[in-house]
Amino acid sequence: MQLVDIAACPDTQANIPGYFVMSSAPPNIEDPQTEEEIEGARQAGQGIQEIAQHLYRIHLSGGPAPELVITVHGYNTSRSSVTEWYKDIFRYINRYDPAIAQTHHQVFIGYRWPSENIKLARLWESLAALPPLPRDILILGGIGALVTGILEIFALRYTPVGLMVGSVFTLAVLLATMMATLVILRLIVYFRDRYRASNFGVLDLVELLRQIDQALVNLKTLEFQGEGAGRAAALEQSRQFWCRPETPRIKLTLIGHSMGGFVCTHLVRILSDVFDNRSIDKQPPSDLGTVFRLERLLLASPDIPVMAIISRRANFLASSLRRFAESYLFSSEGDIALRTASTAVNYISFPSRTEPQGYRLGNVSLKHKYSDRQAATDDKNYGIVNLGDLDQNFIPGMSLQEMILNSKDRVLENLFLTCQRFGGEGRYQTLDQLFTDSAQVKLAGENPDLPKGDRATVADFFTFFDCTDYKDVAFNVRELDHPPSIAQPKSPKGILTSATRKRALNTLDYIRLTLDYAFGKRDVHGGYFQGEFSQQLIYRIAFLGFTGYLKSLHDQPDTAYDSHVSLSKLHMSCRDLGIQSFLSPVRYRVDIQGKSVTDTKDEMLKAIAVSHKQ
């Protein structure tokens, strides 16, 4: 792997050091390593030592526990664009946002796995890489279609022989089209990126964390050796030290965009100890390796099947969510990159029987409780939509299971997908409907005394932010380096969609969004990292945590911090900007009611286990 310091920005005093780490796997297995890649691989060991030393110094300072924040990009991303994005994050957290910049206990890593861009220039390469049989079928089919077409037009029209030639022509076109489809699938690089993400990106990131883990163990070992212990004894003391309950572990936060969410969740799956009894009992620990502890997971438009959060079968997302202290999902109904491209391509490989279950998690939306007319004229649909229910029914002293049973706003009843183009209300299907209609649930049987929506699921770990109607000012931190000569006020605009505030988008809306995306008018897939408020929300949660974010909203130093007041401010900001949010019961219980995150997670896991048995 390559590891480059991205903190070397002029005129910047970085409280949070940043590093760019790139997998050393080439885009194609035949590609030789460049001189730059060879040099980067040589420097990787030194860079890992620097990261470990930063974290170790924070650990020795006796302040907040050290935190390592890793961002992972998505599919179809070039090295230059992802490097600029990571540099923008570095500038943002160190120069733009004072709430983050004043902290001194984090290290930031921007990780690049070997993705490649879609380029028509690779057409000849794709044709040349076809295996012999498909290539021969494509060539012969094309020639056969051309010859029979000419004969059909000029010599054999309306004759029995012409009908036979026409049949041959049709077959030749069909075979050539099938082979051409293989070439097109290769050109869009989705499956190639998926393979690289699974087999190169995830494993190289695992190796990076393993080496940082070992480097931190070695630093503590050297400290014990300095006190007179032998090498073997010092190493054992070091491992015992990091595994003590009272030792603050290195908190690990992951930000995954698109296919990067897939990388993040599979990373956790590989690093977790499947033989741990707590994992077997579906109450897995947050600790990873010797020194790490999973802290926060932020997924923006994740390219993950929607059923991952509601399926009864064990899956990579459910097993990951159980380990994180905080989990967040940013989604948009208008993400046509996921809705059209990803869903269509995954139709080939994802083992679902029906259309709705093949959609991606990045497309889920929160239901509007009012009509289109009301949604367009007031803000009742926006903000934290379950805030009133949480304040009313989540009473201190009650168990989390009782709170969920008393709740009127249940997450799966509020999340929906637009599954069909036509059909009125029938085209909107909630995740609760998908859950209760699945054949697996029918076979398992249902408790007639338990209403359908009363089940606790892994979806309750998530705090959801539906940004479909998000309207804000676009902001790029690079503007700080190149301010305009005359400041022109910016007008708010729809960041991910046209922000029409409809109950659900229709076919015409998707056509418009496709054109907007194609011509660069708006980024329907990655706009979360362009809006001024959404960037603040994502980066403050990632680097400060939800409680830290709420405290950053407390702007009256003469008054005591009140979590309810700050939560109301977040609610009003989301409401004014057209964001719908569904706050996790776990977050409300921990960050608002002040309960232990460990105890709350245990309660939620028990509630989920009880729901699955009923």
Secondary structure, DSSP 8 states (H G I E B T S, - for coil): -EEEE----TT---SS-EEEEE----SSTT----HHHHHHHHHHHHHHHHHHHHHHHHHHHTSS--EEEEEE--SS--HHHHHHHHHHHHHIIIII-HHHHT--SEEEEEEE-------GGGHHHHHHTS-HHHHHHHHHHHHHHHHHHHHHHHT-TTSHHHHHHHHHHHHHHHHHHHHHHHHHHHHT-HHHHHHHIIIIIHHHHHHHHHHHHHHHHHHHHHHHHHTT--HHHHHHHHHHHHHSTTS--EEEEEEEETHHHHHHHHHHHHHS-TTSHHHHTT---SEETTTEEEEEEEEES--SBGGGGT-SS--HHHHHHTT-SEEEEEE-TT-HIIIIIIHHHHTTTS--SSSGGGSBGGG-EE--SS-HHHHHH--TTSEETTHHHHHHH--TTS-HHHHHHH-S--HHHHEEEE--SSSGGGGEEEHHHHHHHSHHHHHH---TTS-GGG---GGGGEEEEE-TT-EE-B--GGGGTS--SS------EESSS-----SS--HHHHHHHHHHHHTTS--TTTGGGTBHHHHHHHHHHHHHHHHHHHHHT---TTS---HHHHHHHHHHHHHHHT-EEE--HHHIIIIIT---HHHHHHHHHHHHHHHHH-
